[in-house]
Amino acid sequence: MPLKRLLYFFYEKRLEREIKAGSMPTHVGLILDGNRRYAKEMGFDDVTSGHRAGAKKLDDVLNWCAEFNIKIVTIWVLSTDNIQRDKREVDGLLGVIKDKLMDLIKNPVIRNNGFRIRALGNIDGLPEELREVIKKAEASTMDFDRHFLNIAVGYGGREEIVNAVKKAIKDKNISSIDELAESITPEDITNHLYTNGIPDPDLIIRTSGEVRLSGFLLWQSAYSEFYFCDALWPAFRRIDFLRAIRSYQHRNRRFGR
């Protein structure tokens, strides 16, 4: 074994021991960024190849989450902004998402670890073929409850909040504008988010070196911890994952108090 690999091996084992002694996040959010840059770095002619490499990486990360008993994982695979990209790229990305969802239906990572799949976002705005696959993936795992995989697709944080406010207003059934405005509470909005019933994320990880949320779980991340990793998503390593968990464990979470 080359010296560098040997050093990484022992470093990884040390990280494992360290984080197993600490408390684990219940819910981890992942912004899967860097697929296009990965495709360019690898010399791929089509960026879709980068997206496919990113889809393959998901299996590893779900296994790691299950290994450390992280119960809820939310991944962002398609934003409302992504849909505005070049049509050829969008069509390729939608195809990758559809194929990956079909794979997850029978994937041993999902089956062996009991991941229940749930899609979050403006699902009605997606192509019919993709909507049907989403329904199949959700239905095929509806009896699982050991872990939960939330897939944010056609998702935008601002749009989610606007939609939640609209639904909260309709539920109030109050004709007076002043009374209506006075009656709206944070709980009203929380109860109408795509994530209703799901605990807020404890930790959000973004790959590719970008230091921003770009609209991911804006409402839900008020008290989340953040970890920004330089690795592009398809090249995200177990060591990177362990470092993120260790960083989370070293934080003093005060929840605004």
N, C-alpha and C positions, 0 to 999 in steps of 0.2 A: 504494500500500500504506500503510495507516495506520501512524503512528509506532510504536505498541505492537507490531504484528505484525512490523514491520521489525526492531525491537530483539530480539524473540524469535527471529527468523530468524538473526540474526548470533550471538546467544547460543547457539543450538542448534548452529550450525556450529563454534563455538569448543569446545563440549563434545565434539562428535564428534572433532575433532582431538586433544583432550586424552586421551580415553579410548582412542583407537586406538593411542596411544603406550605404553599400559600393558598389563598382563596381564589377560586376561578370565577370569571364572569359568567353570568347566566345567559346573557344575550350578547352576541357579537355581530356587528354589522360590517360588511365588507364592500368597499367601492373597488370594483375590479378594473383598474385603470392600467393602460399601457399595452394593450393588444396590438394597436396599429404600429406603435414604435418598435415593438418586438418583431413584427413582420418585416419592418424596414431593416432592423439590425441583422436579422437572419437572412436577408436577401430574397425574401419571398416576393413574387411578382404581384400577388393579390393579398390585400390586407385581410381578406376573409380567412386566410391561413393562420394569421395571428389570432383571430377570434376563435378558431377551432383549437388552437393550442391553449388558449385561455379556458375554453370549455373543458378540456381534458384535465387541466390543473385542478378544477373544482373537486374531483374525486379525492385527490390527495388531502385537500384542506378539510373536507367533510370528515375524512378518516381521522385527521388530527383533532378536530373538534370533538368527535365522539370519544377518542382516546382519553381526552382530558375532561370528559363529561360536561362539555359546554352544550347546554340543552337547546338553545335557540340560535339559529344562524340566519341572518338576512343578507342576501346578496343583491347588488344592483347590476342588472344585465342590459337594461335599455332605458334611457331617459327620454323625456319628451324632446329634449334638444337633439339627441342622437337621430331622431326621426327626420330632422331637417337636413341631414347630410346628403351627399351624393346618392341618388337612387340606387345605383349599382351596389354601393357599399351597404346601404340600408337593407336591400333585398338579401345580400349575402349574410348580414348579421342576423336578420330574422330567420333565415334558413338554419344558421348555426344554433340559434335558440330553440327552434322547433326540433332539430335533430337531437339536441342535448336533453330536452324534456322527454322525448321518446326513449332515449337511453336510460334516463333516470327511472322510468316506470319499471324496468327490470334490473336496474343496476344493483349489484350486491352491496355496494356502499349504503344505498338507501334501505334495502331490504334487511341486511344484517344488523344495521344500527337503528332501525325503526324510525326513520325520518318521515314525518308527515309534511307533504308539500302544499304550500299555499301561495298563490300569486297575488301580488299587490300592485295596484296601479289602475290606469284607465284601460281595463281589459276590453271594453266594448269598442275602443278605438283601434284595436289590433286586427290584422287580417283574419278572416274567418277560420282558415286552416290552422293558424296558430292558436286561436281561441279554443278550438276543438281539442288540440293536443294538451293545452293547459287543463281543460276539464278532465281529460283522461288521467293526467298525472295526479291531479288532486283526488280524483275518485279512487285511483289505485292505491293510494296511501292513507285514505281517510281513517283507517282503523289503527294506524301507528300513532304512538304517543310517547315514545322514549326520547325522541328528538324532533325538532321542528325546523324545516327549511322554508324560509319565506323568500320568494323570488320577485324582486321589484322589476317589473317589465312595463314599459310605457308609463314610467313613473316620473313625476316631478313634484318636489316638495312644496313649491308655491301653489301649484294646482291642487294638491291634496288638501292644503289648508283652506283654500277658497271653497272647494267643494264641501268640506266639512262645515264651514260657516253657513253655507247656503242650506245644507240639510238641517242644521241646528235651528235656523230661522224658521224653516217650514214646520218643524216639529213643535215650535212654540205656539203657533196659531194665535198670535197676538196682533191686533190691528194697529195699535198705537206704536208709532216708530220709537218714541221715547221709552215707552215701557219695554218694547222689544229689545232695544239697545241695552237697557239696564238689566235685563233678565239673562243675557248671554254670559255664561261662565266658562272658564277653561275646561271644566269637565264636559260641558256640552260639545265643545269642539273635539276633545279627546275621544269622546264616544262615537264620533262620526268619521274618524280617520280610517284609512285602509287598515291600520294596525290595531283597530279596536279589539281589546281582549288580549293583546300581546304586551308583555312588559317592555318598557323602554330599553334601548340598548345600553349596556354597561360600557362597552368598548366599541369604537368604530375604527377600523383599519382601512387606510387608503394606500394603494401601491402606486408606483411610478414616480414618486418624488414630488407630486403636486400637493400643496399644503392648503387645501380648501375642501369644503363639503359639496360644492356645486349643486346644492339643493337636496341632498340626501337626508331624509328623515329630519327635516328642519325642526319640527315641533318636538319630536320624540327625543332629540339629542341634546336637550337643554342642559342635562347634567351628565351626559356621557363623557367618558375619557376618550382622547383621540391619539392615534398612533399613525404617523406618516412614514412609509417605507420607500426607499429608493428603488427597490427591485421592481421591474415590470411584472405585471400579473402572471404571465405564463412562466416567468422565471422565479416566482415566489417560492422560497425554500422553507423547509421545516424549521431551520434556524431562525429565519425571519419571523415565522409564526411564534416561536418560543420567545423571541425577544419582545414581541408585541405583548404577550401575556405577562412577561416579567415586568415590563414597563408599567402595565396596568396595576400589577400588584404593589408596585412601589409608590403609587399615587395615594394621596390622602383625600378621599372622597368626602366632600362636605355638603353636597347638594344645596349649595347656596346659603348654607347656615354659617 
